[in-house]
Amino acid sequence: MEWGLASGVWNLWAPGVWEPPPAAPTELEIDIIEAVAATLAQTQVCGECAARLSRHVRIVPCASSAAATGTWCLLLATGCLGWRHHGNIAVVTPGPADLEFGPFRSR
Ligand SMILES: [Zn+2]
């Protein structure tokens, strides 16, 4: 039975199997990041004014991580729902076994 998952997904299920992280996220990883980003933003507050964060999150590549670490890095950018609409950013990177989402920080 075909499950339609990318072959890299199975590394997550095989204990003890580890490959170096790829230089770019897979389509499945981007789908997961998009789904998790909105939920993650809704559970955190702005570091400047403590207002809730908007669930509308833009995903953009990090500027320098690929050259420095040989792997990918994405920024999750959103604004707070306070009247100043402070920008808040979180970093997503591939971890040893799963995606690693950093906390949103005001910029
Ligand atoms: Zn704010």
Backbone and ligand atoms as CSV (ligand in chain L), in Angstrom:
chain,resi,resn,atom,element,x,y,z
A,1,MET,N,N,0.845,-1.182,0.000
A,1,MET,CA,C,0.000,0.000,0.000
A,1,MET,C,C,0.885,1.239,0.000
A,2,GLU,N,N,0.630,2.131,-0.933
A,2,GLU,CA,C,1.368,3.395,-1.005
A,2,GLU,C,C,0.698,4.446,-0.133
A,3,TRP,N,N,1.461,5.098,0.683
A,3,TRP,CA,C,0.925,6.123,1.571
A,3,TRP,C,C,1.140,7.518,1.008
A,4,GLY,N,N,1.934,7.634,-0.047
A,4,GLY,CA,C,2.139,8.936,-0.661
A,4,GLY,C,C,3.010,9.870,0.133
A,5,LEU,N,N,3.830,9.346,1.024
A,5,LEU,CA,C,4.719,10.196,1.810
A,5,LEU,C,C,6.102,10.216,1.184
A,6,ALA,N,N,6.794,11.326,1.341
A,6,ALA,CA,C,8.157,11.428,0.836
A,6,ALA,C,C,9.036,10.405,1.551
A,7,SER,N,N,10.045,9.902,0.848
A,7,SER,CA,C,10.888,8.857,1.432
A,7,SER,C,C,11.615,9.335,2.677
A,8,GLY,N,N,11.922,10.614,2.768
A,8,GLY,CA,C,12.607,11.149,3.942
A,8,GLY,C,C,11.795,11.040,5.211
A,9,VAL,N,N,10.486,10.944,5.082
A,9,VAL,CA,C,9.621,10.840,6.256
A,9,VAL,C,C,9.913,9.569,7.032
A,10,TRP,N,N,10.267,8.508,6.319
A,10,TRP,CA,C,10.476,7.225,7.004
A,10,TRP,C,C,11.680,7.256,7.915
A,11,ASN,N,N,12.601,8.172,7.692
A,11,ASN,CA,C,13.728,8.297,8.621
A,11,ASN,C,C,13.244,8.675,10.009
A,12,LEU,N,N,12.123,9.378,10.085
A,12,LEU,CA,C,11.580,9.767,11.376
A,12,LEU,C,C,11.070,8.558,12.148
A,13,TRP,N,N,10.706,7.505,11.432
A,13,TRP,CA,C,10.087,6.351,12.073
A,13,TRP,C,C,11.083,5.235,12.356
A,14,ALA,N,N,12.254,5.296,11.781
A,14,ALA,CA,C,13.234,4.242,11.983
A,14,ALA,C,C,14.201,4.640,13.091
A,15,PRO,N,N,14.107,4.010,14.261
A,15,PRO,CA,C,14.995,4.375,15.351
A,15,PRO,C,C,16.453,4.130,14.986
A,16,GLY,N,N,17.312,5.043,15.334
A,16,GLY,CA,C,18.735,4.889,15.105
A,16,GLY,C,C,19.193,5.306,13.726
A,17,VAL,N,N,18.271,5.616,12.835
A,17,VAL,CA,C,18.646,6.026,11.483
A,17,VAL,C,C,18.709,7.535,11.439
A,18,TRP,N,N,19.815,8.047,11.005
A,18,TRP,CA,C,19.974,9.496,10.941
A,18,TRP,C,C,20.812,9.845,9.734
A,19,GLU,N,N,20.317,10.773,8.966
A,19,GLU,CA,C,21.060,11.278,7.829
A,19,GLU,C,C,21.248,12.761,8.026
A,20,PRO,N,N,22.281,13.331,7.442
A,20,PRO,CA,C,22.464,14.771,7.546
A,20,PRO,C,C,21.256,15.502,6.984
A,21,PRO,N,N,20.885,16.631,7.578
A,21,PRO,CA,C,19.724,17.371,7.067
A,21,PRO,C,C,19.980,17.877,5.662
A,22,PRO,N,N,18.946,17.917,4.834
A,22,PRO,CA,C,19.106,18.383,3.454
A,22,PRO,C,C,19.267,19.892,3.390
A,23,ALA,N,N,19.665,20.372,2.225
A,23,ALA,CA,C,19.886,21.805,2.047
A,23,ALA,C,C,18.598,22.583,1.846
A,24,ALA,N,N,17.485,21.887,1.618
A,24,ALA,CA,C,16.195,22.559,1.435
A,24,ALA,C,C,15.092,21.687,2.019
A,25,PRO,N,N,14.042,22.301,2.564
A,25,PRO,CA,C,12.935,21.501,3.105
A,25,PRO,C,C,12.160,20.818,1.994
A,26,THR,N,N,11.600,19.666,2.314
A,26,THR,CA,C,10.763,18.953,1.348
A,26,THR,C,C,9.385,19.629,1.301
A,27,GLU,N,N,8.605,19.259,0.291
A,27,GLU,CA,C,7.242,19.803,0.198
A,27,GLU,C,C,6.415,19.406,1.411
A,28,LEU,N,N,6.615,18.192,1.896
A,28,LEU,CA,C,5.890,17.736,3.081
A,28,LEU,C,C,6.275,18.574,4.296
A,29,GLU,N,N,7.564,18.854,4.451
A,29,GLU,CA,C,8.001,19.678,5.583
A,29,GLU,C,C,7.398,21.079,5.503
A,30,ILE,N,N,7.337,21.641,4.299
A,30,ILE,CA,C,6.739,22.973,4.145
A,30,ILE,C,C,5.253,22.923,4.494
A,31,ASP,N,N,4.558,21.869,4.071
A,31,ASP,CA,C,3.140,21.723,4.428
A,31,ASP,C,C,2.970,21.654,5.944
A,32,ILE,N,N,3.835,20.890,6.608
A,32,ILE,CA,C,3.763,20.767,8.065
A,32,ILE,C,C,4.060,22.112,8.720
A,33,ILE,N,N,5.090,22.801,8.231
A,33,ILE,CA,C,5.460,24.100,8.802
A,33,ILE,C,C,4.315,25.097,8.654
A,34,GLU,N,N,3.671,25.121,7.486
A,34,GLU,CA,C,2.541,26.043,7.280
A,34,GLU,C,C,1.412,25.739,8.256
A,35,ALA,N,N,1.148,24.451,8.474
A,35,ALA,CA,C,0.056,24.074,9.377
A,35,ALA,C,C,0.394,24.406,10.826
A,36,VAL,N,N,1.625,24.154,11.222
A,36,VAL,CA,C,2.020,24.372,12.614
A,36,VAL,C,C,2.223,25.859,12.901
A,37,ALA,N,N,2.691,26.617,11.921
A,37,ALA,CA,C,3.034,28.028,12.152
A,37,ALA,C,C,1.836,28.836,12.638
A,38,ALA,N,N,0.691,28.670,12.014
A,38,ALA,CA,C,-0.485,29.445,12.426
A,38,ALA,C,C,-0.913,29.067,13.837
A,39,THR,N,N,-0.890,27.787,14.142
A,39,THR,CA,C,-1.268,27.337,15.475
A,39,THR,C,C,-0.265,27.825,16.512
A,40,LEU,N,N,1.011,27.741,16.178
A,40,LEU,CA,C,2.052,28.194,17.094
A,40,LEU,C,C,1.924,29.694,17.369
A,41,ALA,N,N,1.649,30.469,16.323
A,41,ALA,CA,C,1.509,31.925,16.504
A,41,ALA,C,C,0.337,32.260,17.413
A,42,GLN,N,N,-0.725,31.518,17.297
A,42,GLN,CA,C,-1.910,31.803,18.119
A,42,GLN,C,C,-1.707,31.478,19.588
A,43,THR,N,N,-0.690,30.689,19.896
A,43,THR,CA,C,-0.466,30.319,21.298
A,43,THR,C,C,0.563,31.207,21.970
A,44,GLN,N,N,1.133,32.175,21.252
A,44,GLN,CA,C,2.170,33.017,21.839
A,44,GLN,C,C,1.761,34.481,21.786
A,45,VAL,N,N,2.447,35.284,22.585
A,45,VAL,CA,C,2.133,36.707,22.646
A,45,VAL,C,C,3.347,37.520,22.224
A,46,CYS,N,N,3.093,38.766,21.876
A,46,CYS,CA,C,4.133,39.686,21.432
A,46,CYS,C,C,5.119,39.966,22.574
A,47,GLY,N,N,6.394,39.969,22.240
A,47,GLY,CA,C,7.413,40.265,23.230
A,47,GLY,C,C,7.452,41.737,23.621
A,48,GLU,N,N,6.852,42.603,22.824
A,48,GLU,CA,C,6.851,44.043,23.108
A,48,GLU,C,C,5.636,44.481,23.919
A,49,CYS,N,N,4.457,43.986,23.543
A,49,CYS,CA,C,3.233,44.514,24.175
A,49,CYS,C,C,2.325,43.428,24.746
A,50,ALA,N,N,2.721,42.181,24.633
A,50,ALA,CA,C,1.968,41.044,25.183
A,50,ALA,C,C,0.616,40.823,24.504
A,51,ALA,N,N,0.384,41.465,23.359
A,51,ALA,CA,C,-0.838,41.180,22.602
A,51,ALA,C,C,-0.687,39.836,21.898
A,52,ARG,N,N,-1.803,39.225,21.567
A,52,ARG,CA,C,-1.745,37.956,20.833
A,52,ARG,C,C,-1.137,38.188,19.461
A,53,LEU,N,N,-0.566,37.121,18.898
A,53,LEU,CA,C,0.018,37.204,17.560
A,53,LEU,C,C,-1.022,36.806,16.524
A,54,SER,N,N,-0.898,37.402,15.352
A,54,SER,CA,C,-1.781,37.066,14.235
A,54,SER,C,C,-1.482,35.654,13.747
A,55,ARG,N,N,-2.505,34.955,13.303
A,55,ARG,CA,C,-2.285,33.608,12.758
A,55,ARG,C,C,-1.839,33.658,11.300
A,56,HIS,N,N,-1.793,34.829,10.717
A,56,HIS,CA,C,-1.318,34.981,9.342
A,56,HIS,C,C,0.208,35.070,9.375
A,57,VAL,N,N,0.855,33.982,9.038
A,57,VAL,CA,C,2.309,33.858,9.150
A,57,VAL,C,C,2.915,33.736,7.759
A,58,ARG,N,N,3.918,34.560,7.489
A,58,ARG,CA,C,4.672,34.446,6.240
A,58,ARG,C,C,5.888,33.564,6.501
A,59,ILE,N,N,6.220,32.721,5.549
A,59,ILE,CA,C,7.386,31.842,5.673
A,59,ILE,C,C,8.408,32.278,4.651
A,60,VAL,N,N,9.601,32.634,5.118
A,60,VAL,CA,C,10.663,33.104,4.230
A,60,VAL,C,C,11.969,32.408,4.610
A,61,PRO,N,N,12.862,32.209,3.638
A,61,PRO,CA,C,14.150,31.578,3.951
A,61,PRO,C,C,15.029,32.497,4.794
A,62,CYS,N,N,15.828,31.907,5.659
A,62,CYS,CA,C,16.819,32.677,6.408
A,62,CYS,C,C,17.865,33.186,5.419
A,63,ALA,N,N,18.443,34.320,5.720
A,63,ALA,CA,C,19.374,34.947,4.787
A,63,ALA,C,C,20.709,34.211,4.693
A,64,SER,N,N,21.248,33.764,5.805
A,64,SER,CA,C,22.630,33.297,5.771
A,64,SER,C,C,22.839,31.881,6.273
A,65,SER,N,N,21.814,31.188,6.703
A,65,SER,CA,C,22.042,29.898,7.360
A,65,SER,C,C,22.547,28.827,6.408
A,66,ALA,N,N,22.072,28.831,5.176
A,66,ALA,CA,C,22.445,27.758,4.257
A,66,ALA,C,C,23.952,27.731,4.019
A,67,ALA,N,N,24.531,28.886,3.834
A,67,ALA,CA,C,25.974,28.936,3.599
A,67,ALA,C,C,26.749,28.619,4.870
A,68,ALA,N,N,26.231,29.028,6.000
A,68,ALA,CA,C,26.965,28.852,7.255
A,68,ALA,C,C,26.878,27.429,7.792
A,69,THR,N,N,25.736,26.778,7.664
A,69,THR,CA,C,25.557,25.473,8.293
A,69,THR,C,C,25.378,24.332,7.311
A,70,GLY,N,N,25.160,24.623,6.050
A,70,GLY,CA,C,24.954,23.566,5.070
A,70,GLY,C,C,23.568,22.985,5.116
A,71,THR,N,N,22.666,23.591,5.843
A,71,THR,CA,C,21.293,23.114,5.910
A,71,THR,C,C,20.342,24.288,5.739
A,72,TRP,N,N,19.073,24.011,5.763
A,72,TRP,CA,C,18.095,25.074,5.544
A,72,TRP,C,C,17.611,25.666,6.859
A,73,CYS,N,N,16.999,26.797,6.728
A,73,CYS,CA,C,16.434,27.513,7.860
A,73,CYS,C,C,15.321,28.399,7.305
A,74,LEU,N,N,14.198,28.426,7.977
A,74,LEU,CA,C,13.090,29.280,7.551
A,74,LEU,C,C,12.703,30.215,8.689
A,75,LEU,N,N,12.235,31.397,8.324
A,75,LEU,CA,C,11.716,32.350,9.297
A,75,LEU,C,C,10.202,32.369,9.193
A,76,LEU,N,N,9.554,32.370,10.337
A,76,LEU,CA,C,8.112,32.555,10.408
A,76,LEU,C,C,7.894,33.983,10.874
A,77,ALA,N,N,7.263,34.793,10.047
A,77,ALA,CA,C,7.078,36.205,10.367
A,77,ALA,C,C,5.602,36.526,10.499
A,78,THR,N,N,5.258,37.178,11.576
A,78,THR,CA,C,3.879,37.605,11.787
A,78,THR,C,C,3.886,38.893,12.589
A,79,GLY,N,N,2.737,39.473,12.764
A,79,GLY,CA,C,2.605,40.689,13.555
A,79,GLY,C,C,1.707,40.438,14.749
A,80,CYS,N,N,1.819,41.293,15.745
A,80,CYS,CA,C,0.930,41.157,16.895
A,80,CYS,C,C,-0.393,41.854,16.576
A,81,LEU,N,N,-1.383,41.548,17.361
A,81,LEU,CA,C,-2.705,42.142,17.174
A,81,LEU,C,C,-2.865,43.421,17.990
A,82,GLY,N,N,-1.789,43.897,18.594
A,82,GLY,CA,C,-1.823,45.177,19.304
A,82,GLY,C,C,-1.875,46.332,18.312
A,83,TRP,N,N,-2.128,47.521,18.788
A,83,TRP,CA,C,-2.315,48.653,17.874
A,83,TRP,C,C,-1.036,49.037,17.147
A,84,ARG,N,N,0.140,48.643,17.650
A,84,ARG,CA,C,1.396,48.949,16.956
A,84,ARG,C,C,1.819,47.857,15.968
A,85,HIS,N,N,1.159,46.720,16.006
A,85,HIS,CA,C,1.445,45.613,15.070
A,85,HIS,C,C,2.942,45.285,15.024
A,86,HIS,N,N,3.541,45.040,16.177
A,86,HIS,CA,C,4.958,44.688,16.231
A,86,HIS,C,C,5.226,43.430,15.422
A,87,GLY,N,N,6.354,43.421,14.729
A,87,GLY,CA,C,6.761,42.234,13.999
A,87,GLY,C,C,7.357,41.203,14.942
A,88,ASN,N,N,7.029,39.953,14.746
A,88,ASN,CA,C,7.569,38.855,15.546
A,88,ASN,C,C,8.044,37.763,14.603
A,89,ILE,N,N,9.179,37.169,14.933
A,89,ILE,CA,C,9.801,36.178,14.066
A,89,ILE,C,C,10.181,34.939,14.878
A,90,ALA,N,N,9.957,33.775,14.277
A,90,ALA,CA,C,10.422,32.506,14.844
A,90,ALA,C,C,11.261,31.804,13.775
A,91,VAL,N,N,12.158,30.956,14.213
A,91,VAL,CA,C,13.043,30.233,13.304
A,91,VAL,C,C,12.666,28.752,13.307
A,92,VAL,N,N,12.632,28.153,12.115
A,92,VAL,CA,C,12.394,26.714,11.973
A,92,VAL,C,C,13.612,26.103,11.304
A,93,THR,N,N,14.124,25.039,11.891
A,93,THR,CA,C,15.272,24.327,11.331
A,93,THR,C,C,15.007,22.825,11.392
A,94,PRO,N,N,15.710,22.049,10.584
A,94,PRO,CA,C,15.575,20.595,10.704
A,94,PRO,C,C,16.385,20.126,11.902
A,95,GLY,N,N,15.752,19.372,12.784
A,95,GLY,CA,C,16.459,18.822,13.935
A,95,GLY,C,C,16.942,17.428,13.638
A,96,PRO,N,N,17.539,16.764,14.603
A,96,PRO,CA,C,18.044,15.409,14.373
A,96,PRO,C,C,16.940,14.411,14.036
A,97,ALA,N,N,15.742,14.602,14.546
A,97,ALA,CA,C,14.669,13.652,14.278
A,97,ALA,C,C,13.380,14.320,13.822
A,98,ASP,N,N,13.296,15.641,13.928
A,98,ASP,CA,C,12.045,16.313,13.602
A,98,ASP,C,C,12.330,17.787,13.355
A,99,LEU,N,N,11.313,18.518,12.940
A,99,LEU,CA,C,11.461,19.959,12.755
A,99,LEU,C,C,11.571,20.627,14.128
A,100,GLU,N,N,12.392,21.661,14.209
A,100,GLU,CA,C,12.542,22.393,15.468
A,100,GLU,C,C,12.013,23.803,15.269
A,101,PHE,N,N,10.977,24.153,16.022
A,101,PHE,CA,C,10.355,25.475,15.962
A,101,PHE,C,C,10.848,26.284,17.153
A,102,GLY,N,N,11.466,27.426,16.872
A,102,GLY,CA,C,11.857,28.324,17.941
A,102,GLY,C,C,10.674,29.187,18.358
A,103,PRO,N,N,10.799,29.885,19.480
A,103,PRO,CA,C,9.706,30.759,19.921
A,103,PRO,C,C,9.675,32.034,19.084
A,104,PHE,N,N,8.509,32.662,19.012
A,104,PHE,CA,C,8.399,33.954,18.336
A,104,PHE,C,C,9.054,35.014,19.225
A,105,ARG,N,N,9.841,35.862,18.580
A,105,ARG,CA,C,10.507,36.964,19.283
A,105,ARG,C,C,10.218,38.245,18.511
A,106,SER,N,N,10.004,39.324,19.230
A,106,SER,CA,C,9.765,40.601,18.559
A,106,SER,C,C,11.068,41.089,17.945
A,107,ARG,N,N,10.954,41.826,16.865
A,107,ARG,CA,C,12.162,42.302,16.179
A,107,ARG,C,C,12.278,43.811,16.254
L,1,ZN,ZN,ZN,3.046,43.951,20.028
